[in-house]
Amino acid sequence: MAQKEHLLAAVDIGTTKIVSIVGKLTENKKLEILGMSKTVSKGVKRGVVQNIEETVNAINTTVTEVKKQTGIQFNNVFVGIAGQHIKSVRNRGYFNRDSYDEEITKADIQRLVDDMYKIPIDAGEEIIHVLPQNFVVDNETGIKNPVGISGRRLEGNFHIVIGQIASAKNISKCIDRVGLNVEDLILEPLASSEAVLTEDEKEAGVVLVDIGGGTTDIAVFYDDTIRHTAVIPFGGNVVTNDIKEGCSILKRQAESLKITFGSALGDLAQEDKIVTIPGISGRDPKEISFKSLAYIIQSRMEEIIDAVMFEVDNSGVIDKLSAGIVFTGGGALLRHLPQLVKFRTGLDVRIGYPAEQLAAESIEEVNQPMYSTSVGLLLKGYDNKQNQKDLIPDAGKDKDKPGGEPEDPLDQNRIKPNIIDNLKTTIDRIFKENDPEWK
């Protein structure tokens, strides 16, 4: 039974591919991938679903295949969300507790988190994640976990991720039509960071950059805390389109050129090497030099790097990134990308693979940067489930409840009527004392 509880399933809806993946957590907390299926994505543009029917068909194909591979029937899946509409804000909340003597509990933290979901946002938007950064207890700052500490005033700083309701609804609709339920909607850069970043890197300060087909996802960490998230609305596809336009060739030829012969640094490309592309419909073949190809790619990659650094600057910790930048996603495999980034930013660079989080028994194909988000959805989804379980209190019986069921301190509906009744009584008494007509 315990093993069944640790079975996890996810669907990664990307611009270029859709991946369904099933895994389980082993006893040493490594993720064993039991099955994976991918297919071409046609109904998604820049991380946003634009054709429901095509997306549903692609999801259905991968889900059916992975169920057949593993023999596991699953109904609940973790799903990623990205796209240009994603934005993040920082906010601060507080409340005064009844007593100095009582210890701060997880329910108190949850109360602050719930308040963050009530902050004003634009019409048509919804809050996807509320991520605690640090807490203040009675003016004592920089506390990461205040549970167990005594204090009267509890404050919290939060990183809040906001997205469009319509985009989230369309993702849910696609999953529903396949006969599955969305167990949790997870921001894709958070998922990718779970798969490829180490705890040391998060503490030292690091930027996770996931270059996908239609978007580039960014997550900035420092002092083991999320500092900034963003989604840039272009990725590997714009590089392919530049090659297509610059060389006057077909898109599939441009993609093949980029993967096979492409380089992100023109100065390192070989001058004497030329690749010949067959002409369209019997026309003369085209000859393209490696150097020309590299300069086309470099120009667009520099634009992506500059957009990433703009977001990193907004994080406020650009001068504290001791662990530099970790690139992942399909676009991270571009030849000489680390050299270009280091030259452009001066930061250390590495390519992120999900290997560290995977059990040895996992399917070998999964250990690629392009599957970082898929693996991360399972890991982040599991963490979220555990955090929800931790909020269920073990203590106390409610004497008023038949059968002595545990009382849930997070159930605010039970106490609100009493507060309102007390307020009404107080107001009535004030009016009666001051108005002669009430006497």
WOHU-V385467 format. One record per residue. PHI is phi in whole degrees, -180 to 180 (* if undefined). Layout:
PHI  PHI
//
This chain:
*  -62  -65  -65  -65  -91  -73  -132  -134  -145  -126  -101  -96  -106  -73  -104  -147  -120  -122  -110  -144  -128  -150  -143  -87  -82  -63  -93  65  -93  -97  -99  -83  -92  -165  -152  -142  -133  -148  -69  -97  -117  -98  -121  -130  51  81  -116  -69  -118  -135  -61  -62  -66  -67  -60  -60  -67  -62  -59  -61  -72  -65  -61  -65  -72  -66  -68  -59  -97  73  -100  -96  -129  -115  -107  -135  -88  -131  -90  -133  -150  119  -62  -73  -71  -143  -133  -134  -109  -146  -128  -132  -156  -156  -98  -84  -70  -143  -73  -79  -73  -75  -70  -115  -64  -65  -66  -65  -62  -62  -63  -61  -61  -64  -66  -70  -101  -66  -68  -133  -67  -61  85  -114  -143  -85  -93  -137  -119  -114  -63  -104  -159  -129  -127  -118  49  72  -87  -93  72  -87  -83  -136  -83  -60  97  -84  -92  175  -95  -103  -114  -120  -143  -101  -130  -102  -115  -101  -121  -142  -78  -61  -60  -65  -64  -64  -66  -63  -62  -63  -62  -66  -60  -68  -88  87  -116  -115  -81  -73  -162  -100  -121  -64  -62  -63  -68  -64  -61  -65  -64  -83  -118  -92  -94  -64  -63  -64  -63  -74  -73  111  -152  -113  -98  -122  -106  -90  -95  -72  -108  -138  -119  -97  -129  -138  -113  -121  -155  56  62  -133  -69  -110  -162  -134  -160  -128  -90  -79  -154  -149  -63  -65  -70  -66  -60  -64  -63  -65  -59  -73  -66  -106  53  -129  -74  -63  -66  -68  -64  -64  -65  -61  -59  -71  -83  -121  -70  -144  -89  -132  -60  -67  -93  -76  -78  -72  -91  -96  -134  -114  -103  -107  -58  -70  -78  51  86  -73  -62  -67  -108  -108  -125  -80  -59  -68  -61  -60  -65  -69  -63  -66  -61  -58  -74  -66  -63  -64  -65  -63  -63  -66  -63  -67  -62  -68  -63  -61  -67  -72  83  -125  -62  -92  -123  -94  -64  -93  69  -121  -115  -98  -145  88  -58  -71  -72  -83  -61  -60  67  -63  -58  -64  -63  -65  -64  -65  -80  -114  79  -96  -67  -135  -142  -95  -94  -113  -78  -55  -63  -93  -96  -74  -61  -79  -66  -60  -64  -60  -69  -78  -136  -56  -68  -106  -61  -65  -60  -65  -64  -61  -67  -67  -68  -61  -64  -59  -62  -63  -65  -64  -66  -64  -64  -79  -78  -72  -92  -91  75  -119  -89  -65  -77  -89  -64  81  59  -72  -61  -82  -102  -68  -85  -81  -72  -62  -71  -100  -61  -57  -63  -62  -65  -62  -63  -63  -61  -61  -64  -63  -59  -66  -62  -62  -65  -73  -105  -113  -60  -66  -82  -87
//
